[in-house]
Amino acid sequence: MSKHKMVNGKLIQMNKTYKNLKNRQKNKIAGWMYEAYKRQVNDGLSKQVEDVQ
């Protein structure tokens, strides 16, 4: 299986590590992570862990 894929007429590498990403890509991932964290806190999923301890 190839590591590369043709997208919009350009050949891009699909299996990059985090350090190989551009800053705007890292910022987008950080935003997704923050939104997921906020959603978890608002849904009270963290409280379930506290109840167990």
C-alpha positions as a printed Julia matrix, in Angstrom:
53×3 Matrix{Float64}:
   0.0    0.0    0.0
   1.33   3.4   -0.95
   1.93   6.22   1.54
   0.96   8.78  -1.09
  -2.39   9.84  -2.52
  -3.35  12.1   -5.42
  -5.47  15.01  -4.16
  -6.45  17.97  -6.35
  -3.81  17.02  -8.88
  -1.04  16.95  -6.25
   0.7   13.93  -4.8
   0.66  14.15  -0.99
   2.06  11.95   1.76
  -0.7   10.58   3.98
   1.22   9.22   6.99
   2.98  12.32   8.33
   3.92  12.61  11.98
   2.78  15.58  14.08
   6.17  17.28  13.82
   6.0   17.16  10.01
   2.72  19.11   9.87
   2.47  22.82   9.08
   1.59  25.21  11.9
  -1.9   25.85  10.53
  -2.54  22.1   10.51
  -1.29  21.81  14.1
  -3.54  24.73  15.11
  -6.56  23.05  13.52
  -5.83  19.8   15.4
  -5.39  21.74  18.65
  -8.78  23.37  18.08
 -10.43  19.99  17.53
  -8.81  18.64  20.7
  -9.96  21.67  22.72
 -13.54  21.34  21.43
 -13.57  17.63  22.29
 -12.27  18.41  25.8
 -14.87  21.14  26.3
 -17.64  18.81  25.14
 -16.45  16.12  27.55
 -16.39  18.51  30.49
 -19.82  19.95  29.63
 -21.34  16.48  29.3
 -20.11  15.58  32.77
 -18.02  12.64  31.62
 -15.24  13.7   33.97
 -17.61  13.35  36.95
 -17.92   9.61  36.31
 -14.2    9.18  36.9
 -14.39  11.18  40.16
 -17.28   9.02  41.42
 -15.2    5.85  41.0
 -12.35   7.15  43.15
